[in-house]
């Protein structure tokens, strides 16, 4: 299995996906209109830059990880080889000064970025649109690209949740992370192995944010309707989505009727039901993250036989390194992390899927807020 | 940087390796540094360049303008101050002139030949016309007698007619060489044929001549253009000044931007369009590029094509984009500056729609001077029935006013009822035992005061009732009254018409209801067949059935056939063609205001048409808006009243006293024709087509279809243009269009055409066809450009909507009741542009590009009067007959019969200075009754009765009394009597008949004020008193009248023998009709007031301070040292019948033909005009005869 997952197969699959999509594009002009809009240039550039820099970082991290592995195996060698990027060689200075070796590269980068910005600012004018008309909102009415993630969140949550609570949690969470991080390793160099979980969490969160922006930019058309890239933005397009609350859905389903779950749609019922569901979600989510944190994917194997012990062993192989870090983590740090992780990293994609795939509006309806 | 590390073994080995170069410390970045530093330098340079030039492309434009303009100024310097003769001596001019002369000479021989031929033909015609017309006139009289007598008398008259036809007259006809004459014998048939042949021949020759002259005229135009282009209005000094200005040109934006702080206008159009306000008339050809081609910049640098408008709307106050739209601040590209950018919502108007800009501020005008396209758009909106469905503020003046009045009446009535109740309550309370004396007093006083209030209210209601009567009189509908369907139309024709109105009558106002009607084959822009409703045939049946079953069904007087030939003459000469057209295709002639009558015989009932021509306003039965039904004779019989209704005394409902609709709501006026004449015209119209047989339409009597028909009529809004029973109070079904042009583009529903519109794919190909007048490559290029143009804008929306309304329903899945209802009107490309222009400019105050403080909102009474007047003038198509503005052409003016100089004298009077000419009180009376027969003192009436009837035929036609006799003989029911029958009030000599429009007092007032305002007259007008004449003055005036100035030759006097050839009004009318001031100016120089008038100029010459007659001074003049012209004015204004008789007796017994002495007299006047006029008058007298017969 693992043999087949190499860069060529990945590339091939990607190419096939792109080709299939390209065949189905009806309206290249529409796609061009969106991509060539001056305010969408950054997001289009990010489509290429983010994968590229991710790839570069990962490549460096993999190289470092190998080096770390090698050096760990030989403590003597580790003492002499300080430079993490490349193994030290005789004749090299043991340490390099910031000036000029780092600064000159940074300066070079500055100059090149300046040139790029010059050209960009000359060739692409500020993306001004029609004069504001208080009687007529433009359609689609889109925020600047960097806010499109926030705007897209409004589709899935209450304005209060999506516009106030979530952003606050995200920002506070980003501020808090240095303090909940108990892993002393992996600072100042690229590594996957030493910060596996942290990287995956950040990567997932970042990707989620990028995906929301891409959806907002390329997919949301007039009326905030879902148009696939390459589909014409038709102002007269109509969709009919009947989003229902989870408790109503259950109460009105045939199963729910059979089980006489009608009380779920009434007030104390639905409040309690939503509370239970959300609490359950937090519980399951926390367990999920805990599992993610401690599992050793490399050791996961198909169960041989069907005993629970065997299944447990197959699903929960211990990862010694993560266990070690976990043991350094205080309960407060752990719970803080779990709260932010479940509230944002898990809740958002889950709600997205509930909303888009299952047309569920809210899972917990209270007089004060809806989730 | 990071190469993947070698395997472990190599790592260990490295310890022994030779010292390696450090990949970081040992590497130099200077190469990179150099390259990026260079790039940075280049980009900084680029940024600086961009700042100076890239972002300021207009600097290049300015430079180019300066260089081209300087070049142009240099090139014209030599011409500066040159007189016309100088230029005419230049070789270029000589060359063009020679070309023109050569072309003219090439055709000259043939033209000479034609001229000679025409001259001989004319001579022959002159010889034959009189005898022919005599014979024809006599024959007509005999024929008339045949028609109106019975039995043996009829046979006798027939024989006489036959004899007349056989009668041979001998005429001296000039021979073909024109030198001799020979006598020829003619019977009537030969006479008629010869006459017609000669006329045909003459016109054929003349048209050949015009054809031959085409090339020379074009060359002459080219030559004259050259002269115009090289005739510089500026002297050398001024041109030098312009050159200096160019040398010190200010290459900036600020120096050329218009900034009006007060209105927040900043326009920088002149940064590129630098020549717009130059004093010279700059044409693209003058601004060719350095390699001598005319490019886009040459067109951009021209001066404003309409400097007059620029003067009225000073750009320093209004800016440019205020009128033209577009983005006045943008300077970088023409796309942005012209607002063609996607995000600029209001792009500059296309050239053809420029006048939409006028509508923004002139939205309340009916006619805006100089905006012809826009005016046409307004005309079409009103006259083609758009306003039947669409409300447009200002266009529904009458209905709005009527609704307002009725609402007021209702409110007052309610108040009165409440008061009455209170009175009753008060009176009762005062009668109760509990009340004290004080209270009783108070209550009774209160009741009394309420009674007073009520009587005041009743008076007010009476006033309003009168007002509502007038307003009801003014309400007109675009289409005919469909309550008359049964009496008017052939039953089987109704569905035929509904099925295909454009097929039956191309160009008709009736739009095609594409959901059920069909279009003629090959009709441009007809929607696809599948757009029609599935039940289209049923819909037609249902509508026809409703109309048929809910129509009046009264028996009309049956009418015998009349004389079609006479009818044709009447039709062509009385003024019908000012509104109606006749003939189809190339032979179409007449106005577009009303229907084409070519095929009226195929659809209508003869009796009805006769009655209609006799008096189109005559309704079958009056409509009571209060009871909401048409009254019947029974309603009147119950109240013991005769079944009589008119606008004068019988306009109220016998049941409830409400004002009735007593007239047909048509703008067609009453021509005061006798019943016989009406019959003749109808006979003529019916002779134009032969009724085909239509499929039977029995279903129209099926009562089951009625409900469906009613629903459909409601749905399609038929009542917007037609009066239909059951729909009298129907509201408009369409969208209000007052501010339609300001609708945001997103709210204009392009439906499934959106994408096509955005991509520039035009299913109707509206601008695809190369323009007819465009020539060669340029047109092709325009064509190509036009085709690619996206039409997702207001212009595109409106144009497509009015061209083919169904286009926005194409491909839509809709319930039938939700489908678009707008029918497809008939539109020419010009009309389409006009209507689009009108709609584009209809933006209201909110959508306007101009601050509303700058709107045209005249505060002075004069301008308001003019605009108010235009609504009425346009409503009744006064401009079909009259010229009201300088430069405006009336419809009748362009008719073929009036193209000769003689014909031109017979046109209806020009009204350009009518307000200055006539007394407003008189004008009011005249407009009320143009026959001037009704409101005269008996004495005056007697006098007028002595005026000759306008034509021998009319004189021969039966007087009302006779008609009654004849009718009783033939058992024909009688039409209502015709007041002022066959009489023209002022100009009896004209064939044109000023019809009776039945204006309400409101409209009369508006019209009079309009004419006074148009001529800038003082309001109110106070009549100048006339000093009585002394005996000496009287004698002198008489002598001047009869000898010096030959007044009595042309002016009507009341003496039939003289008046036969008179072509000017009677002096008896002067006192009442004219203003003395104007009359005085008129006497001095009529040609100046009305160019081309038959009235001779130069009748007086100035001696010191006074004007004396320039003719032979009569003996009485010696010793009279006052102004002769003033004396004549006074004499005229004091003229009375007695004086006129004496004058006639005193005057030489002249015939209308000028005597030798008068010819001499005019020759002595040293002016060519009088002589010309007399020559013209002679031939005109001949023509008069021609037309009359």
Interface residues (C-beta under 8 A of the other chain):
Chain A: X29 X59 X60 X62 X63 X66 X67 X70 X73 X77 X85 X86 X87 X89 X90 X91 X92 X93 X96 X101 X104 X105 X107 X108 X111 X112 X114 X115 X118 X119 X122 X128 X129 X130 X131 X133 X135 X136 X139 X232 X234 X235 X236
Chain B: X1 X2 X3 X4 X5 X8 X11 X12 X14 X15 X17 X18 X19 X20 X21 X22 X23 X24 X25 X29 X32 X33 X36 X37 X39 X40 X43 X44 X46 X47 X50 X54 X343 X344 X345 X744 X746 X747 X751 X752 X754 X755 X759
